[in-house]
């Protein structure tokens, strides 16, 4: 998959383990070709579809990575990377059509 919007990830200031988790997520996503959401769930069982987005748990759910996946063209658009508390406030939902 091609990933765009990684500037959101580069600004991430989480702990070292979270930074490694994000780097791992990037490596995995760059090396796969998903055709449907079920393919994502096979790779990341805790991923959830929320509106037009997919929410990935990072660092055992301490952070949430929110992305839009365009399966037909093999593109992942990173929307944001949030702490769990920031995620719970829900400000990200507008970007996902919720």
C-alpha positions as CSV (number, residue, x, y, z in Angstrom):
1,X,0.0,0.0,0.0
2,X,1.1,3.6,-0.6
3,X,0.9,5.7,2.5
4,X,0.3,9.5,2.5
5,X,0.0,12.0,5.3
6,X,3.0,10.6,7.2
7,X,3.8,14.2,8.4
8,X,1.2,13.5,11.1
9,X,3.3,10.6,12.2
10,X,6.6,12.5,12.1
11,X,5.2,15.0,14.5
12,X,4.4,12.2,17.0
13,X,6.0,12.7,20.4
14,X,5.0,9.5,22.1
15,X,7.2,7.2,24.2
16,X,10.0,5.2,22.6
17,X,7.9,2.0,22.5
18,X,5.0,3.9,20.8
19,X,7.5,5.3,18.2
20,X,8.6,1.7,17.5
21,X,5.0,0.6,17.2
22,X,4.3,3.3,14.6
23,X,7.4,2.4,12.7
24,X,6.3,-1.2,12.7
25,X,2.8,-0.2,11.5
26,X,4.3,1.7,8.6
27,X,6.6,-1.2,7.6
28,X,3.7,-3.6,7.6
29,X,1.3,-1.3,5.7
30,X,3.9,-0.5,3.0
31,X,4.5,-4.2,2.3
32,X,0.8,-5.4,2.0
33,X,-2.0,-5.0,-0.6
34,X,-5.4,-5.0,1.0
35,X,-8.5,-5.4,-1.1
36,X,-11.1,-5.1,1.6
37,X,-11.4,-4.3,5.3
38,X,-11.4,-8.0,6.2
39,X,-7.8,-8.1,4.9
40,X,-6.9,-5.3,7.4
41,X,-8.5,-7.2,10.2
42,X,-6.4,-10.3,9.4
43,X,-3.3,-8.2,9.8
44,X,-4.5,-6.0,12.6
45,X,-7.3,-7.8,14.5
46,X,-8.1,-4.8,16.8
47,X,-8.6,-2.4,13.8
48,X,-12.1,-0.9,13.7
49,X,-14.0,0.8,10.9
50,X,-15.5,4.1,12.0
51,X,-17.3,6.0,9.4
52,X,-15.0,6.4,6.4
53,X,-11.9,5.6,8.5
54,X,-10.1,2.7,10.0
55,X,-8.8,3.1,13.6
56,X,-5.7,1.2,14.6
57,X,-4.6,0.6,18.2
58,X,-1.0,1.6,18.8
59,X,1.0,0.6,21.8
60,X,-1.6,-1.5,23.4
61,X,-4.4,1.0,22.9
62,X,-2.5,4.0,24.4
63,X,-2.6,5.7,21.0
64,X,-5.0,5.6,18.1
65,X,-3.9,5.9,14.5
66,X,-6.7,7.0,12.3
67,X,-6.5,6.4,8.5
68,X,-8.7,6.4,5.4
69,X,-8.0,3.4,3.2
70,X,-8.8,3.5,-0.5
71,X,-8.7,-0.2,-1.3
72,X,-9.2,0.1,-5.0
73,X,-6.1,2.2,-5.6
74,X,-4.0,0.8,-2.7
75,X,-3.7,4.0,-0.7
76,X,-3.7,4.7,3.0
77,X,-4.2,8.4,4.1
78,X,-3.1,9.0,7.6
79,X,-5.6,11.3,9.3
80,X,-4.1,11.6,12.7
81,X,-2.3,9.8,15.6
82,X,-3.9,10.6,18.9
83,X,-3.5,9.6,22.5
84,X,-6.5,7.6,23.8
85,X,-7.7,10.7,25.7
86,X,-7.6,12.8,22.5
87,X,-9.4,10.1,20.6
88,X,-12.2,10.0,23.2
89,X,-12.9,13.7,22.8
90,X,-14.0,12.9,19.3
91,X,-12.7,15.9,17.3
92,X,-11.3,13.5,14.7
93,X,-14.8,12.3,13.7
94,X,-15.5,15.1,11.3
95,X,-12.6,13.9,9.1
96,X,-14.2,10.4,9.0
97,X,-17.7,11.5,8.1
98,X,-19.1,10.6,11.5
